[in-house]
Amino acid sequence: MTDALTLGGLAVPMRALRLLALDFPHLPAPDVHLSTISVERLELSLHDVAMGDSFAAFEAWRDALGIAPDTVTFRVQANGGTRVLRADCRFGDAEVGLIAYASVPQAAAGRGEGAR
């Protein structure tokens, strides 16, 4: 027998994902990430290329998870081309990371406003 992580070792975030699917089936489907390094963490990421308005989807998830608006962080990455919202919370026994990526609108990017 080895000390390798088994699928059962990811039970905490998988259980949280199951509960999210049961409690919030109406919310937009995020990309889901589980890690064999952070075995109690579940990451939900929302991308505007896949769903249109990822920030609106983020707000729906933030509200559903009971995350306070003042705990959300905002930054810009990709040389000013991508806006990022991020928040963390506990759901069930899991640590949940909620992230949204959205392109900077072309008009704002052209004026340099995306790099603030």
C-alpha positions in Angstrom: 0.0 0.0 0.0 1.3 3.5 -0.8 0.6 6.8 0.8 -0.8 8.2 -2.5 -3.9 10.2 -2.2 -7.1 8.3 -3.1 -10.3 9.7 -4.6 -11.7 9.5 -1.1 -9.1 12.1 0.0 -11.0 14.6 -2.1 -14.3 13.9 -0.5 -14.6 17.3 1.3 -14.6 19.5 -1.9 -16.6 16.9 -3.9 -19.3 16.8 -1.2 -19.4 20.6 -1.3 -19.8 20.5 -5.1 -22.6 18.0 -4.7 -24.4 20.3 -2.3 -23.9 23.3 -4.5 -25.5 21.4 -7.4 -28.4 20.5 -5.2 -28.9 23.9 -3.6 -28.2 26.1 -6.6 -29.1 24.3 -9.8 -30.3 27.5 -11.4 -26.9 29.3 -11.2 -24.6 29.5 -14.2 -22.2 26.5 -14.4 -18.7 27.4 -13.5 -15.4 25.7 -14.3 -14.7 23.4 -11.4 -11.2 22.7 -10.0 -10.2 20.2 -7.4 -6.5 19.9 -6.3 -4.6 17.0 -4.9 -2.4 19.6 -3.1 -5.2 21.6 -1.4 -7.5 18.7 -0.7 -10.2 20.7 1.1 -10.4 23.4 -1.6 -12.9 23.8 -4.4 -12.5 26.5 -7.0 -15.3 27.8 -9.1 -14.2 30.0 -12.0 -16.3 32.0 -14.4 -15.1 33.1 -17.8 -16.8 35.6 -20.0 -15.8 33.8 -23.2 -17.9 30.8 -22.1 -20.9 32.6 -20.6 -21.0 36.3 -21.6 -21.2 38.4 -18.5 -19.0 36.5 -16.0 -19.2 39.3 -13.4 -23.0 39.0 -13.3 -22.6 35.3 -12.8 -20.0 36.0 -10.1 -22.5 38.2 -8.3 -25.2 35.5 -8.4 -22.8 33.0 -6.9 -21.4 35.5 -4.4 -24.9 36.2 -3.2 -25.9 32.5 -3.0 -22.8 31.6 -1.0 -23.4 34.5 1.4 -20.0 36.2 0.6 -20.0 39.8 1.8 -19.4 42.3 -1.1 -16.6 44.0 0.8 -14.5 40.8 0.9 -14.3 40.6 -2.9 -11.0 41.6 -4.4 -10.6 43.2 -7.9 -7.5 43.3 -10.0 -6.4 43.5 -13.6 -4.0 41.1 -15.3 -2.8 40.2 -18.7 -1.2 43.6 -19.3 -4.5 45.4 -18.6 -6.6 43.1 -20.8 -8.4 41.0 -18.2 -10.4 42.0 -15.1 -10.6 39.6 -12.2 -12.9 39.3 -9.2 -12.1 36.9 -6.4 -13.6 35.9 -3.1 -13.3 33.0 -0.7 -15.7 31.4 1.7 -16.5 28.1 3.5 -19.3 26.0 2.2 -19.9 22.8 4.1 -16.5 21.7 5.2 -14.7 23.0 2.1 -12.9 26.2 1.4 -14.4 27.6 -1.8 -12.7 30.0 -4.1 -14.9 32.0 -6.4 -13.2 33.7 -9.4 -14.5 35.6 -12.4 -12.5 36.7 -15.4 -13.7 39.3 -17.9 -12.1 41.0 -20.8 -11.6 44.8 -20.4 -14.1 46.4 -22.8 -12.3 47.6 -26.0 -13.2 51.3 -25.5 -11.8 51.3 -21.9 -8.7 49.4 -22.9 -8.1 51.9 -25.7 -8.2 54.8 -23.2 -5.9 53.0 -20.8 -8.6 52.6 -18.1 -8.2 48.9 -17.9 -4.8 49.2 -16.2 -5.9 50.9 -13.0 
